[in-house]
Amino acid sequence: MSAGGEARVQALDEVLDQAEARTASSDQGLLKNLAAVVTRAPREAEMATLPTELFAVVDALDSSVTLRRALTDPSTPEEGRRQLVHSLLDGRVGKVCVHVVEEAVSLRWGGGRALADALERQGVRAQLVVAERAGNLDETEDELFRFARLVESTPQVRDALSDRAVSLEGRRSLVQDLLGGRASDTTVVLAQRAVAARERTFAHTIEAFVELAAAQKNRVLATVRVARPLTAEQRSRLQSSLSRQVGREVLLQEVLDEDVLGGIRVELGDEVIEGTVAGRLEQARRLFG
């Protein structure tokens, strides 16, 4: 993504953060007043329905090139795009959703797909906020990661979820069959959204969701590939070392990978720390090959 694109995404992140903050229960003074609680209730309800509403907007954008063009046309004044959002959404979704979409269309995007991708991200972030308030964010984070690893290691499932000849709904039904009753509702919803593979592949998209979940608690995700499981002491030492390096808490997700032969490979965002036997052998092959 270009620097300009990242700036637009961050600007939209701030819009959702501000909306979420307005519905959060941090102001204990207000909560002492029953009338204030009643006043807040609709806003809490809107936050709970926001993910579904944003995903519905994204699906509408994905299905209509005309709508995408209308909402991102740079020749249309910003106020005109904002008014179009109100004409389409007022009374159909909550005010928070309208506000997020309105702010999104006020930004300049490289095209309609970029707008849809940005709103999908906000839908995922909103879903994670709801999960955090319900106390199951860590569970969702872990389930998504494990499901991504399952898909990655099972060619039949990976191919089925990536088969564009099968409708999006068909692939989402497959996710429901695989996870229904075995994972939280939040995990199922997000795994179904990942089928659209906005980050190149299903696995990459799921991993992006896991990173957003980690960021929700101001953590950084580190994927650790090893030939055999780390001991509790090894995990603790590695986590402490990485946390010191990045200045934030690091969430370790461990992947058993026979191809590493021995040692450890750490993937931390775009950075890869290669300490495996296989990696060193590959470096030697390149040096002498």
C-alpha positions in Angstrom: 0.0 0.0 0.0 1.3 3.5 -0.8 2.1 6.0 1.9 -1.0 8.0 0.9 -3.2 4.9 1.1 -1.8 4.1 4.6 -2.6 7.7 5.7 -6.2 7.3 4.5 -6.6 4.0 6.3 -5.2 5.5 9.5 -7.5 8.5 9.2 -10.5 6.1 9.0 -9.1 4.1 11.9 -9.3 7.3 14.0 -12.9 7.8 13.0 -13.9 4.4 14.4 -11.7 4.8 17.4 -13.5 8.1 18.3 -16.9 6.5 17.7 -16.0 3.5 19.9 -14.7 5.8 22.6 -18.0 7.7 22.7 -19.8 4.4 23.5 -17.2 3.1 26.0 -18.0 2.9 29.7 -15.0 4.8 30.9 -16.9 7.8 32.3 -18.0 6.4 35.7 -19.6 9.6 36.6 -22.2 9.2 33.9 -22.9 5.6 34.8 -24.0 6.7 38.3 -27.0 8.5 36.7 -29.7 6.1 35.5 -30.9 8.6 33.0 -27.4 8.8 31.5 -27.2 5.0 31.2 -30.5 5.0 29.4 -29.3 7.7 27.1 -26.1 5.7 26.4 -28.0 2.5 25.7 -28.8 3.1 22.0 -25.2 4.1 21.4 -24.1 0.8 22.9 -26.6 -1.0 20.8 -25.3 0.7 17.7 -21.8 -0.4 18.5 -23.0 -4.0 18.8 -24.6 -3.8 15.4 -21.9 -1.7 13.7 -19.9 -4.7 12.3 -22.9 -6.3 10.6 -23.9 -2.9 9.2 -20.4 -2.1 7.9 -20.1 -5.5 6.3 -23.5 -5.0 4.6 -22.2 -1.7 3.1 -19.0 -3.5 1.9 -21.0 -6.3 0.3 -23.1 -3.6 -1.5 -20.0 -1.9 -2.7 -18.5 -5.2 -3.9 -21.6 -6.0 -5.9 -22.0 -2.7 -7.6 -19.4 -0.9 -9.7 -21.8 2.0 -10.2 -22.0 2.5 -6.4 -18.3 2.3 -6.0 -17.7 4.9 -8.7 -20.4 7.2 -7.3 -18.9 7.2 -3.8 -15.3 7.7 -4.9 -15.7 9.9 -8.0 -13.1 12.7 -7.4 -15.1 15.0 -9.8 -18.0 14.9 -7.3 -17.7 17.5 -4.5 -17.1 16.0 -1.1 -20.4 17.3 0.1 -22.1 15.5 -2.7 -20.6 12.2 -1.8 -21.6 12.8 1.9 -25.1 13.5 0.9 -25.3 10.4 -1.2 -24.2 8.3 1.8 -27.1 9.9 3.9 -29.6 9.3 1.1 -28.6 5.6 0.9 -28.1 4.8 4.6 -30.1 7.1 6.8 -32.8 5.0 8.6 -31.4 1.8 7.3 -28.3 1.5 9.6 -27.2 3.2 12.8 -25.8 6.7 13.1 -22.3 5.4 13.9 -22.2 3.4 10.7 -23.4 6.4 8.7 -20.8 8.5 10.3 -17.9 6.0 9.5 -19.0 5.6 5.9 -19.5 9.4 5.5 -16.0 10.1 6.7 -14.7 7.3 4.5 -16.1 8.8 1.3 -14.8 12.2 2.2 -11.3 10.9 1.7 -9.7 10.4 -1.7 -9.2 6.7 -2.7 -7.4 5.1 -5.6 -10.7 3.4 -6.6 -13.9 1.9 -5.3 -12.2 -1.3 -4.3 -9.9 0.6 -2.0 -12.9 2.2 -0.3 -14.5 -1.2 0.2 -11.3 -2.7 1.6 -11.0 0.2 4.0 -14.6 -0.2 5.3 -14.0 -4.0 5.6 -11.1 -3.2 7.9 -13.3 -1.0 10.0 -16.0 -3.7 10.1 -13.4 -6.2 11.4 -12.1 -3.7 13.9 -15.6 -3.0 15.1 -16.2 -6.8 15.5 -13.0 -7.1 17.6 -14.2 -4.2 19.8 -17.4 -6.1 20.4 -15.4 -9.2 21.2 -13.2 -7.3 23.6 -16.2 -5.9 25.5 -17.6 -9.4 25.7 -14.3 -10.6 27.2 -13.5 -13.1 24.4 -10.9 -11.1 22.3 -8.0 -13.4 23.3 -10.1 -16.5 22.4 -11.0 -15.0 19.0 -7.4 -14.2 18.3 -6.2 -17.7 19.1 -9.1 -19.4 17.2 -8.4 -17.3 14.1 -4.7 -18.1 14.2 -5.3 -21.8 14.6 -7.9 -21.9 11.8 -5.5 -20.2 9.5 -2.8 -22.8 10.3 -5.3 -25.6 9.7 -6.3 -24.2 6.3 -2.6 -23.6 5.4 -1.7 -27.2 6.2 -4.7 -28.9 4.6 -4.6 -28.5 0.8 -8.1 -29.7 0.2 -9.6 -27.1 2.6 -7.3 -24.4 1.3 -8.2 -25.1 -2.3 -11.9 -25.2 -1.5 -11.9 -21.8 0.3 -9.8 -20.3 -2.6 -11.9 -21.7 -5.5 -13.3 -18.7 -7.3 -15.6 -21.0 -9.2 -17.5 -21.5 -6.0 -19.7 -18.6 -5.0 -18.7 -16.5 -2.0 -21.7 -17.6 -0.1 -20.8 -21.2 -0.9 -17.3 -20.8 0.6 -18.7 -19.0 3.6 -21.1 -21.9 4.2 -18.0 -24.2 4.2 -16.5 -22.1 6.9 -19.7 -22.4 8.9 -19.6 -26.2 8.5 -15.9 -26.3 9.6 -16.2 -23.9 12.6 -19.9 -23.9 13.6 -20.2 -25.1 17.2 -16.4 -25.4 17.5 -15.4 -21.7 17.7 -16.9 -18.5 19.0 -19.5 -16.6 16.9 -17.0 -13.8 16.4 -14.4 -16.2 15.0 -17.0 -17.7 12.6 -18.0 -14.3 11.3 -14.5 -13.1 10.8 -13.4 -16.3 9.1 -16.3 -16.0 6.7 -15.3 -12.4 5.9 -11.8 -13.6 5.2 -13.0 -15.8 2.4 -13.1 -12.8 0.2 -9.3 -12.8 0.5 -8.7 -9.1 0.4 -5.0 -9.7 1.5 -4.0 -11.9 -1.5 -5.1 -15.2 0.1 -7.5 -16.5 2.8 -4.6 -17.3 5.1 -3.0 -13.8 4.7 -6.4 -12.2 5.3 -6.9 -14.2 8.5 -3.4 -13.3 9.7 -4.2 -9.6 9.0 -7.3 -10.0 11.3 -5.1 -11.6 14.0 -2.8 -8.6 13.8 -5.7 -6.2 14.2 -6.8 -8.2 17.2 -3.4 -7.9 18.7 -3.3 -4.2 18.0 -6.6 -3.9 19.8 -4.7 -4.5 23.0 -1.7 -2.6 21.9 0.2 -5.8 21.2 2.3 -7.0 18.3 1.9 -10.4 16.7 5.0 -12.6 16.3 4.6 -15.9 14.4 7.3 -18.4 15.6 8.1 -21.4 13.3 9.9 -24.3 15.1 10.5 -28.0 14.4 9.3 -28.9 17.9 7.3 -27.0 20.6 9.1 -24.4 22.7 9.3 -25.0 26.4 7.5 -22.6 28.7 10.9 -21.1 29.6 11.9 -20.6 26.0 8.6 -18.9 25.2 8.9 -16.6 28.1 12.5 -15.6 27.2 11.7 -15.1 23.5 8.6 -13.1 24.3 10.5 -10.9 26.8 13.4 -10.3 24.3 11.0 -9.4 21.4 9.0 -7.1 23.6 12.1 -5.2 24.6 13.0 -4.8 20.9 9.7 -3.4 19.8 8.7 -1.6 23.0 5.3 -3.3 23.2 3.9 -6.5 24.5 4.4 -9.3 21.9 1.9 -12.1 21.4 3.6 -15.3 20.3 1.8 -17.7 18.0 3.7 -20.9 17.6 3.7 -23.0 14.4 5.2 -26.4 14.2 7.0 -26.7 10.8 9.2 -29.7 10.0 10.8 -27.8 7.2 12.8 -25.6 9.6 14.8 -28.8 10.7 16.0 -27.0 13.8 16.3 -23.6 15.4 13.7 -20.9 15.1 12.2 -18.5 12.6 10.3 -15.4 13.9 8.0 -13.3 11.6 7.3 -10.0 13.2 5.3 -7.8 10.9 7.4 -7.3 7.7 10.6 -8.4 9.6 11.9 -12.0 9.5 14.4 -13.2 12.0 16.0 -16.3 10.5 17.6 -18.7 12.9 16.7 -22.1 11.5 19.0 -24.8 10.3 17.1 -24.8 7.0 17.6 -21.1 6.6 21.3 -21.3 7.3 21.6 -24.2 4.8 19.8 -22.1 2.2 22.2 -19.2 2.8 25.2 -21.5 2.4 23.7 -22.9 -0.8 23.3 -19.4 -2.2 26.9 -18.5 -1.1 28.5 -21.5 -2.7 26.0 -22.4 -5.3 
